[in-house]
Amino acid sequence: MKNIRNFCIIAHIDHGKSTLADRLLERTNTIKITEGQMLDDMDLERERGITIKSHAIQMEYEYEGEKYILNLIDTPGHVDFSYEVSRSIAACEGALLVVDATQGVQAQTISNLYMAIDHDLEIIPVINKIDMPSAMPDEVEDEIIDLIGCDRTDIIRASGKTGEGVDDILKAVVTRVPHPTGDPDAPLQALIFDSVFNSFRGIIAYFKIENGSIRKGDKVKFFNTGMEYDADEVGVLKMDMVPRDMLTTGEVGYIISGIKDATEVKVGDTITHVSRPCTKAISGFQEVKPMVFAGVYPIDPVDYENLRSSLEKLQLNDASLTFSPESSVALGFGFRCGFLGLLHMEIVQERLDREFNMDVITTVPNVSYMVYDKHGNVKEVHNPSGLPDPTLIDHIEEPYIKASIITTANYIGPIMTLCLDKRGELVKQEFVSGNRVELYFMLPLAEIVIDFYDKLKSISKGYASFDYHLDGFCPSKLAKLDILLNGEPVDALSALAHQDNAVVLGRRMCEKLKDLIPRQQFDIAIQAAIGSKIVARETIKCVRKDVTAKCYGGDVSRKRKLLEKQKRGKKRMKQIGNVEVPQKAFLAVLKLD
């Protein structure tokens, strides 16, 4: 146990966590030659060049004649996957805080750092990418010292590309990160921090042992669910899973026990022995709070059960996904899913398609509101269709967030304009260092759900970094906006909007849909309505056959007769015809500018 070190790598997006992890694996001979981001094994991760999942791996390192076991967890940097980071931190005693030498400290660096300090981790600051021509290591060092108050000598300069400073990092991990503490003779307590589904072996749970030890063949019990299993196989995680006969206190490993049902494994649960159980569970992680809600429906209603099992298997691997069944008039049966952000929603959609072959329709994302009626009752509403009758509503409260935006002073003007347009309120601003300013805003969550982050990045040329946390609910004047196609409401497109913006939004949605819905044999009226009042309308003209083409000359009444007949036919068609809304129309409505 003395020679075990558990640590993770935390940083902002694109500061080089995964590349640095590759160099550490090479240096400890865990793998011979890396092919770039070895730990990112999902197709999506490789394509997009981002880490989505935390990846645990064991390395062996010799220092001053002693062998050390280093358990490294590489974490994602995106705000949408911050839950993954919190879970990784819970399984470690130290953290490498990586900062890009060309960009300096950014919003996510600060938020992940605070998370690590809350768990009392030993922080090792590393400045990465010092080989870049535009690197400013001295300025970045000053920023780090201001941030965590360490000595200048504690900061390691490294390069994930050239491998410079990798030895210093490994030495620092061995000498500065404390070894795990715990009692090997106490009853078994192991914290599950991740799980994956394997179609051949069932569910594999990853854990860190806090106290006690576990052997192959032991009868174990999951504390919170009360389920009992046999430990068919235990082992450690290298590039592949390596079976072991026994794992003891402080080690990170996996357990296979033939679990088939996805609901039986909860991330944050405690594993203990049946014969000698521990008295209490390890305090797990805070429950994840979804930020964005959207309906996910199968294209073919027959696939409903398949979609359920796919979401359950995906939830194993991505504990921040929450879902509950719901039904819609237009789309049939589906699920209401909670995501941490729009990127997370996109990734889940993509993974459903790739890993489980599920084609789904996603509705317009929205947030949850608190509706107070005149009798003093409170109801949580996720979907505009769940709103009670307007005459019964006393007031509606919507969630607000406290946002921190770090940017250079040049972009303060456009960012303020953007936030004020989104009904934001400036709380304070302070200079971080040199030319960098931190702005604090109170913003309605509904306004930032759709494309706020993308706009922020484009107006600040990618410099502004953004971090937020939920701050509570505030009363707001909201109106339900319905979209009608030929007088029929499309509930997947209905939205809750602020009264001041509702008419403009309705008009823009109608214009957008006019471009996207294909022409039919009959006229299609697209209307936006607030309550029973129509606030905008567009008409898609029908496709007409030229019925008068065969009339050469003759009396005009012949032509008129044919046109009248066509008109009657179109009218009849309109009564029986239904309008298919393509999936891209749902997605395009999200990106309204």
Secondary structure, 3 states (H helix, E strand, C coil): CCCEEEEEEECCCCCCHHHHHHHHHHHCCCCCCCCCCCCCCCHHHHHHCCCCCCEEEEEEEEECCEEEEEEEEECCCCHHHHHHHHHHHHCCCEEEEEEECCCCCCHHHHHHHHHHHHCCCEEEEEEECCCCCCCCHHHHHHHHHHHHCCCHHHCEECCCCCCCCHHHHHHHHHHHCCCCCCCCCCCCEEEEEEEEEECCCEEEEEEEEEECCEECCCEEEECCCCCEEECCEEEEECCCEEEECEECCCCEEEEEEEECCHHHCCCCCEEEECCCCCCCCCCCCCCCCCCEEEEEEECCHHHHHHHHHHHHHHHHHCCCCEEEEEEECCCEEEEEEEECCHHHHHHHHHHHHHHHCCCEEECCCECCEEEEECCCCEEEECCHHHCCCHHHEEEEEEEEEEEEEEEEHHHHHHHHHHHHHCCCEEEEEEEEECCEEEEEEEEEHHHHCCCHHHHHHHHCCCCCEEEEEEEEEEEECEEEEEEEECCEECCCCCEEEEHHHHHHHHHHHHHHHHHHCCCCCCCEEEEEEECCEEEEEEEECCCCCCCCCCCCCCCHHHHHHHHHHHHHHHHHHHHHCCCCCCHHHHHHHHCCC
